[in-house]
Amino acid sequence: MMNRLGAASSPYLLQHRDNPVAWWEWGPDAFAEAKRLNRPVLLSIGYAACHWCHVMAHESFEDAGVAAVMNTHFISIKVDREERPDVDQIYMTALQVLGEQGGWPLTMFLTPQGEPFWGGTYFPKEPRFGRPGFVQVLEEIARLYHAEPGRIDQNRIAITNALGKSLTPEAGATLSLAELDRIGDSVTGIMDPVHGGLKGAPKFPNPPILEFLLRYARRHGDATARERFLLSLEQMALGGIHDHLGGGFARYAVDERWLVPHFEKMLYDNAQLLELYALAAAETGRPLFHKAAEGIVSWLEREMVTADGAFAASLDADSEGEEGRFYVWSLDEIRDVLGPDADIFAKAYDIRADGNWEGSNIPNLLLSGEVSPEDEVRLADMRARLLARRDERPRPGVDDKILADWNGLMIAALVRASLLLAKPEWLDLARRAYRFICESMTRDDGRLGHSWRGGSLIFPGFALDHAAMMRAALTLFEATGDQIYLADARRWGDILVSRYREPSGLLAMTAKDADPLVVRPQPTHDDAIPNANGVFAEALVRLAQITGAEEDERLAIEALTRLTGFARSAPLAHTSILNALDLHLRGLIVVVTGPSSEALQEAALALPYLDRSVCVSRDEDTLAASHPAKGQIADGEPQALICAGMRCSLPVRTAEELRAQAVQMLTTR
């Protein structure tokens, strides 16, 4: 019985290489062994920053007695969900078909052909609170598999049939602008008017939903929607989900006030929140939003940039065997670091002698509110001193694998935030990461791998890898005018159409030549990460607006027509698609041309990216014949044309005129 995880590249799998369990990595060899021995497969899916994954590992997978049962009766496969989101998608959906609530660790039981027949999430080692102990579960599943194969087959067939239907959804009718507004009104109504975010607990940031809310507010002039958007960002920035010392945000809060985070920090959450905080800071000028955006990038640079210039995946929730230990404080610790300043900090950040969470303190501003400019100078010094002390503690683990899709999200966010907040150094950070993805994670045919670590590349990549990098390339093209980025975007778009798009018009998660799975998933809904179909739709719309090419326009309209039919049935789960539709219906096209046009370009790029696409064209010949600005450009002069659909403004020649014209055209759009 041999544990085969020692050669894995995933930090999560390497955490389990010393388990007494005879783990296999996902692959044909593991299933061949299950067939040879006629054993069921135990599939365990998790990720490096997952607290309950660590709990189950310590309780069961490190226990020799539990491992003996697993090794006797099962072929055990360990999967990093971030490396194999396709595998996670299939078997998480299977668990939900069984009527169970999803989560990680995901524990599924499969036939040697990979077909699921039963499962759950975390199982305690011993029976607890009505839940069976893990050994009980293992022994009963093994007994049923051999003694009652009819029951196994019945479950297997029912789940597999349901999987085929749920992972290949059917479209409904498309959406009109009026229906899009009605959805916006409904989403406004389900937002928490006190704490922001969706009502109830736990509370997730849900950036695509917040972006949809802001788009609706801007499109419809809805003051309540705008207020709920800003309230959500405000309460998150004040809450304990925000790391007030080191910057960045945890994955979610377990309570409705955003006080108590589930402490892991994910690259994808912070990428999406960076865009939103930059938008809010540019629109309102509030220091709270500026600090939140700057804190995300500070955390990114300090803790997440790899030696190669790309971005690591996540930080663990646990250190020293305890969730959140790295981030919480006692009042005595605060006094030890800050001395006479401790009482000022404690009053501002809710630090109590008896703690504000399980006897410890999570720094937050929920009670005191936004810090005044006068107090901020002094508190900033205190935060820096506390951060220096915190850095002496044993650190949470870093999952330093580089994921193309998550990096694509962060690259686009850095570019957009740099333009909104005049932070050119953030653009440099984005370009360095982009260069690594292109040089180290791209094959000769232009196709991307998904995950890179230590020279090992998981290939082929998934649809979201190509869609997120396509969108990142377009943001860089807008910011720089460098044609190489536009060429990259086109290439990745072509790969998505040729390698991932199904006859249904949807993108499958996996490439056509990827290793086969029990089904080929074609999900359309957003999770914590926006769905590939929604990201691709936005990229297609932006590409069509930039180039004006008829073929680009056709692809964008075709994708939106198909995808909005899916969004109709469950709009809250498809807001990335609805956001792409809003950009198509409302987005302006700003064409900047001529020598010495930097001031116009800067003004165009400072417009919120929700409202515009920007094309920097040195001369008219770079525009497609069908571009609405074609034929309206005067040679030899710096100028900008602002187009809405096929209608363009007269040329404007100053930044002030550009901003005024854009506001006027958005108002009448």
PyMOL commands that set and color helices and strands:
alter all, ss='L'
color gray80, all
select helices_A, chain A and resi 5-7+11-14+28-37+51-61+64-73+85-97+134-147+149-166+177-189+207-220+223-238+267-284+287-304+331-349+373-390+404-421+424-440+463-480+483-500+532-547+550-569+571-586+598-606+620-622+655-667
alter helices_A, ss='H'
color red, helices_A
select strands_A, chain A and resi 23-25+41-46+75-80+106-110+116-120+252-253+261-262+265-266+314-315+318-319+322-323+398-399+402-403+451-453+456-458+588-593+612-617+639-644+647-648
alter strands_A, ss='S'
color yellow, strands_A
deselect
rebuild
show_as cartoon
